[in-house]
Amino acid sequence: MLVIGLDVGTTGTKALVVDESGRTVSSAYREYELSESAGGRVTQNAEDWWLAAVDTVRRATENVCKNDIAAISLSTQGASMLAADRDGKPLCDVMTWMDSRATKEVEALSGTLGRDYVYEASGWPLTPAGDAAKILWLKNNAPEVFGSAACFPSTLEFMNHRLTGRFVADPTNAAIRQLYNIKNRKWDEKILDAVGVTADRLPEVEPTGVCLGALTANAARELGLPEGVKVFNGAHDQYASSIGSGATAPGDMMLATGTAWVVLGVTSAPLYTASRICPGIHPAGGYGAMASLVSAGSALKWYKNLVDDDFRTMDKEASLRAHRAKDVIVLPYVAGAGFPHNRPDAGGVISGLRIGTDRYDVARAVMEGVAFEARGVIESFAAEGMKIDRLMMTGGAARSDVWSTIVGEITKCEIQRPSERETCCLGAADIALAGLGVYRSLAEASRTTCRSETLRRDSSLEDFYDEKYALYRDVRRRILGV
């Protein structure tokens, strides 16, 4: 028996075919475009999601017996929304989670609801990226689209509709839309009233892992799969990744490293903080708590492009430069400063340059700067009572031995790296396997299918990095005041 974990991300879709043990049988990937324009607009075409799903599923299953495929589930980007008609046809471009046009709507909703209400209800602070503000933007600026829409789905709901004919969200995706109340587990009527939309124009919300039915005849034909393939409700990509990386029990913590880095801890109760750690409902039980570093992988990519180098060479050379780069400090805020500073206006800084400093000293300092920010996030979690001594590290930086080791040395955490790099897809596959009854619970599926290596670190550098972290914070305080 085989299942498919499908990750519909921001820049592309991945399909992973796995067996009952979680072993990867085959995979495929397809990219699609983001469009940026004036006024903070960052959009996509929802049809590209479906075309990429069709392409990747067909390629990933071309050499397997189709009748062995029993189920499919999804991992998806969150808070990327569109207006759709009753048949699921898009009425506008997708307003992605990076879209910031709805700033006036955030001000209006804050005035109506109060500054903290949306955070307390959904676990997410009110932002232009959330769908509450974006739906209100459509109402104010595209009334014909708003009026014609039968539903306002985000990625998971749109894809579930294409697969089964039902617009269905799960709690992790519903909450990030900033329209859902994680305490009573319903669309929040007070927020909906302020936005001017009724619950019947939003998707159903079902728990992660609920069977939504089987593929429709059309979906099965396009995907090249049998009509009997079951579809299980998926999850927001970071929560799916936590399942795929084995972070499902209270005290577990995942560090997902991509363009942005996300720290996701598992807690036994919702974690609300003054710094706005984002609590949510964890699909495996209990709760999750998330915080994001917006300038992370993006910082090293910016630097690589600036000096016209490649990641492999930078990795090799940076591994030799811990002490050479001891005075070089990089505040990596090329996309602003994320949690806990929340300073989108902040810019990056390089401090401590000398005549003998070379490009790889700076490259190492960029890696260290991002790791110092990750340490700050972990300290914020620790201040709330979480004991953190292990990180499940996934994503691009986890492929780098030097960057992974730096993170371990700076945070003083044991670093575990899953052998299956596509943890979002594996988490979605685990949802399908648990739904089929192969495992008694999602937590058991996660524990069984996630295979990790523990990375050795040089503990002699921990004192060195304590001193450099103090210098890093001093530079940040003097320049940014945070």
HELIX and SHEET records of a PDB file:
HELIX    1   1 ALA A   46  ALA A   60  1                                  15    
HELIX    2   2 LYS A   66  ASP A   68  5                                   3    
HELIX    3   3 THR A  103  LEU A  113  1                                  11    
HELIX    4   4 TYR A  117  SER A  122  1                                   6    
HELIX    5   5 ASP A  131  ASN A  141  1                                  11    
HELIX    6   6 PRO A  143  SER A  148  1                                   6    
HELIX    7   7 THR A  155  THR A  164  1                                  10    
HELIX    8   8 PRO A  171  ILE A  176  1                                   6    
HELIX    9   9 GLU A  189  VAL A  195  1                                   7    
HELIX   10  10 ALA A  199  ARG A  201  5                                   3    
HELIX   11  11 ALA A  217  LEU A  223  1                                   7    
HELIX   12  12 ASP A  237  GLY A  244  1                                   8    
HELIX   13  13 GLY A  297  VAL A  307  1                                  11    
HELIX   14  14 PHE A  311  ALA A  318  1                                   8    
HELIX   15  15 ARG A  359  ALA A  383  1                                  25    
HELIX   16  16 GLY A  396  ARG A  399  5                                   4    
HELIX   17  17 ASP A  401  THR A  411  1                                  11    
HELIX   18  18 THR A  423  LEU A  436  1                                  14    
HELIX   19  19 LEU A  442  THR A  449  1                                   8    
HELIX   20  20 LEU A  461  LEU A  480  1                                  20    
SHEET    1   A 6 THR A  24  GLU A  31  0                                        
SHEET    2   A 6 GLY A  12  ASP A  19 -1                                        
SHEET    3   A 6 LEU A   2  VAL A   8 -1                                        
SHEET    4   A 6 ILE A  69  THR A  76  1                                        
SHEET    5   A 6 LYS A 230  HIS A 236  1                                        
SHEET    6   A 6 CYS A 211  ALA A 214 -1                                        
SHEET    1   B 3 SER A  35  SER A  37  0                                        
SHEET    2   B 3 ARG A  41  GLN A  44 -1                                        
SHEET    3   B 3 VAL A  94  MET A  95 -1                                        
SHEET    1   C 2 VAL A 168  ALA A 169  0                                        
SHEET    2   C 2 GLU A 204  VAL A 205  1                                        
SHEET    1   D 2 TYR A 180  ASN A 181  0                                        
SHEET    2   D 2 LYS A 186  TRP A 187 -1                                        
SHEET    1   E 7 CYS A 278  ILE A 281  0                                        
SHEET    2   E 7 TYR A 287  LEU A 293 -1                                        
SHEET    3   E 7 TRP A 261  THR A 267 -1                                        
SHEET    4   E 7 MET A 253  THR A 257 -1                                        
SHEET    5   E 7 ARG A 390  GLY A 395  1                                        
SHEET    6   E 7 GLU A 414  PRO A 418  1                                        
SHEET    7   E 7 SER A 452  LEU A 455 -1                                        
SHEET    1   F 2 ILE A 329  LEU A 331  0                                        
SHEET    2   F 2 VAL A 349  SER A 351 -1                                        
END                                                                             
